Amino acid sequence: MLSDFDDIELEEKFDYIVLCNVFEYTKSFVKSENPYVDYLNYLKGFLKEDGVIFLALSNRLGLKYFAGFKEEYTNQLFAGIKEYFNTDSIQTFSKTEITKIIEKAGFSNYKFYYPYPDHEFPQILHTDKLINTILDKGIYRYRNERILFFEEKKLDLIVSEENLSQYFSNSFLIEIRSSDNDYPTDDMDFIKIATDRKEEFNTYTIIWSNGKVSKSPLTSKANDHIKRMFEGRKNDIGKIRCLNSEMKGNSLYYDLLKQSSYEYLLLDAVVKKDKEKFFKLIESFYDAMFYNSFESDEYATEEFLKIFKVKSDIKFHCHEKSNWDLNFNNLFLVDGEFTAIDYE
């Protein structure tokens, strides 16, 4: 449909209305004293009884803007932070500002998600429950050029420790509900989407409010990958054990670990400039990883070469079964024992 905004007439009601990079322009096509409130009120009339407006927009106080990323709508530094001085058609909001708009429009049931690196190509969706607890913010990579004033990751750690990450996330995805009923997403506390892999490895991870974590295939081609992960729970690597799990349908389920990840412990030592603790952590991991390993130059199987393409001429320390996703973010200390999740 192509029409002026004020001329749109529809009798149909919708389950979902999606606004992505639209709401920021509201005052250019809604002429009133409160254009953003009035626009949400207008859209409310098109929702079914349990309908939802998904509102995706930039946070004008997003950490990436302080760190030297040019604001998308003006291609200028600090435009949103300065409240778009001398710009009449664009406006983004802080969390407090957009919350006030939603509530003034008569919505009382809404849920914030915090997409990383931002809302345009998200890999991770945090929620208020875990954004200051789970360090994982994904890759700090954006589609536009930037000036590197500082590394966001270190400051993000400090902001998390102050319980402020929700105010400095780069973007918001807000689920604005038309009723006070319960919604299926109420129990979702964290979502990670692995779409930057080959299709047979594409999965998504959800942390649920009941303390469980699920990993599910994004496509039917990834079903076998989830099944191999389930089988991988039997394989310890050195002194690193794999967290036990169970299969339900095509999804893998395991318990959420409450401990901080090994990555968090390492970064915390870096931020606090505790060199002794940092190298002690590295040494402990080294000892656990190399325990019961053996040197070999016969590791380049057909499956290995499909992934890594080439074989080195030197020998490496090997295990009979390996974990290709054994990064520090997937590693935890549980009762003094190294424990791995996402064992692929």
N, C-alpha and C positions, 0 to 999 in steps of 0.2 A: 504494500500500500504506500502510495506517495501522496502526502497531504499536509496542509498546515496543521500544526499541533492542535489548535483550537477547533478544527473542523472534524476531528476524528470522532466517529460515533460507532460504538460496538455494543451489541446486545450480549455477546458471548462473555462468559466468565472463565478465568484461567487458574490453573493450579500454581503456576510459577510465572513471575515476571522478572526478567534479568536486566539489570542496568550495569553495564560495564563501560567505563569511560564516557558516561552520558550525564550522570547527575551533576558533574562538575560544571556543565554548561547551562544548567537550569535557568539561571537569571537572564540568559540571552533569548529564551523562548517562552518564559512564564513572567508576565509583567504584573507584579503585585508587590505589596510591602514585604511579604514573607514567601518568596518564590519557592524555596526548598520545601518548606512545610506544606504549601499549597500543592506542589507537585506530588508529594507522597500521598496527600489526601485524595488527589485526582486518581492516582493509580490504584488506591485502595478500592475504588468503585469497580475495578475490573477483576478483582480477586474472588475466588470461590470462598466458601465459609472457612476452610482450613488452608487457604492459599498463602503463598510466600512470595515476598519480594527479595531477590538476591541483589544486594547493592555492593558493587566492587568499585573501589576508588582509592586514590593515593592518600596517604596521611601527610598533611603538610609539615608535620614534625618528624617525618621519617628519618631514621638515623643516616640513611644513605645521602640525604640532602645536606646534612651537616658535614659529611665526609667528603663532599666534592662532586656529587652527582648533579648534573644539570636537570632542572625541573622540566618534565616532559612537555608541558603545554606551552612554555615560553622559551625553552632552551636557554634559560638563564640560571645562574647560581642563586640560591636562597630566595627564589620568587615566592614560594609558598610560605616560607618562614616569615617573610616580610608582608604576608597577607596580600600578595599580588598588587603591590602598589602600582598605580597608573594602568591597571588592567580591569576592564569592566565586564568581560564576558566569562571569566574563569574564576572558580573558587573551589579549593579543597579544604578539608577540615581536620582538626585534631579529634581524638576520641571523645573528649568531653563535648566538643562543639556538635559533632554529628549525633551524639546521643541525645542532646537537647532537641535537635530537629526532629528526630524519630519520635520522641515522647510528645512533643508539641503537636505532631500530626496524629496523635491518638493511639499510637502503638505502645503496648506495655510488655509484649512478649517478643524478645529478639535475642539473637546470639551472635557474638563477635567471633570471627575467625581472623587469624593473622597470617596471610600468605607470604612465603619466602621463596625466592628473593623478593618478589612483589606479586601483584594480582594478575599481571599479564601472562606470565609463564610460571605459575607456581609449581613448586616441587614439594613444599611442606605447608600444612595448615595447622597452626597452633591455635589453642583456645585459652581463655582466661585461666583455666584450671592448671595448665602445665607450661605455659609460655616462660615462666621464670624458673621452672624446675628442669625441663629438658633443654640441654644446651644446643641441640641440633637445630641449626637455622639453614642448613643446606649450603649451596654454593653462592658466594657473594658476586654474582655475575649479572649484569644488566645489559639491555640491548643498545643503550645510547652511550656516547663517550662521557668521560668523567675526568676530574682532576683528583688525584689521590692525596687528600689532606691527612688521612690517617687510616689505619686498618680497622674496619668496623668490628671484626670478630673479637678483638681484645676489649673494646669498649662495650660491646654487646654483653660480654661476660660480666663486666662491672655493673651494667644496667640491670642485668638479671638478678644479681646479688642484692640490688636495692629494690627488687620487685617492681620495676618500672618498664619492663620490655613492652608491655601492651600499649604504652603511650608513645613509644618510639619505633614501633614496627613500621616498615616501609609502606604497607598498604592495609586496608581493611576489606574483608568480605563479611557482610552483615546479612544474616538471615532474619528478615523482618516478617513476623507471623501475624496473620489476620485474626487469630483467635487465641484464647488462653489455654487451649488443649495441649496435651503432650505431643511431641514430634519425634520421628525416628532418630533424628540427629542429636537429641538431648543427651544420649549416652556416649557420644563420640568426643573424646578429649584431645585427640591428636591424629593427624592423617599425613602420611608420607606417600608420594606417588613416584614410582620409578618408571618414567616414560622416556628416559634418555638412553635406554638400552635397546638391544635387538628385541623383536616382538616376543620371542620365546622366553625372554627373561623379564618382561614387563609385569610388575606386581604393584600392589598398594598395601600399606600397613596402617592399621587403625589401633589406637589405644582406647580401650573402653572403660567406662566408669566403674565397672565391676572388677577392675584389676587384671583383666585379660588383654592380651595383644593378639591380633589376627593378621596373617599375611595371606593375601588372596591374589589370584591371577587376574590381570586386566583383560587378557584375551584367552581364548581356548588353547592357543599355542603355548601358553605359559603354565598350563596345568601340570605338565611333566616336571617342570622346574620346582613347583611347590612340593610335589611328591618326593623328588630327590632331596629336598631340604629336610623333609620328614625323616627320611632314611639317614640323613647326615647326623641326626641327633645322637646316633650310636657311636660316633667317632670322636674320641678325644685327640687333641693335637698337643704333643708334649705334656705339660701339666695343665693344659687348658681343656676344661670339659665343656660340652655343649648342653645348654639348658634343655630340659625335657619338654616335650611338646605332644600334642595330639591332633589328629585330623578330624574335621567336621565338614562333610561335603568336600568341596575343593579348596578349603581354607585350612591353614595351619594355625593352631592356637597354643600360646604358652603364657605363663604368668609374667606380669609386669614386675621388673626388678626395681625396688625402691632406692637402691644405692646409686650414687653418682657414677657416670660412665668413667672409664679410664681416661678418655679424652678430657673430660671436665677436670679430673685430678691433675693432669699434666698442664692444662692451660691455667688452672688456678695457681700452680707453682710458678708458671711463667709470669703471670700478672703480679704475684707477690714477690717476684725476684728471688725465689727460694731455689737456688741452684742445687743445693745438696738434695732436697726432696725430689727435684726433677730427675736428676741422674739416678737416684735410688729407684724411682719408678721405672725408668728405662731399663736398668739392670735387672730388676725383678721380672719384667716382661721378657727380656732376652733369655734369662735362665729358664723360664717356663716354656718359651717357644722352642728352644733348642734341646730341651730334655728328650732323651730317647730318639734323637734324630740321627741320621746317617748320611755320609757324604756319597754322592752319586752323580754321574753324568748321563744316566739313562732315564731321565725324567720326562723327556720330550716325546710323550705318546701322541697319537693322532689327535686325541681330544685336546691335549695341551697346545698343539700347534694351531688348532682351529682358533684358539683365543689369542695366544701370544705370538703367533706367526713364525718366530725364529728361535733357535736353540743356541745358547752360549757354548763356548769351547771349554769353559771351566766347570769344575764340580761345585755343587751346591749342597747345603744341608737339606735333607728331605724327610718327609714322613710318608708312610704308606697311603694315608688319607689326609688330604689338605683342606683347608678352609680358605676359599678365594676371597671372602669378604671379611677377613679378620683385621679390621681396622680398629683404632682405639675407641671409636664411638660405639662399636658393637661388643666391647669388652668391659667386664665388671669384676670387682672383687667381692665375693660372697663368702662370708665367714673365713676370710683369708685365702680363698681359693679362686683362681681365675676362671670366669664363666663367660662363655660366648653366646650371643644371640645372632640371628640372621646367618646361620651356618650354611653357606652355599658351596 
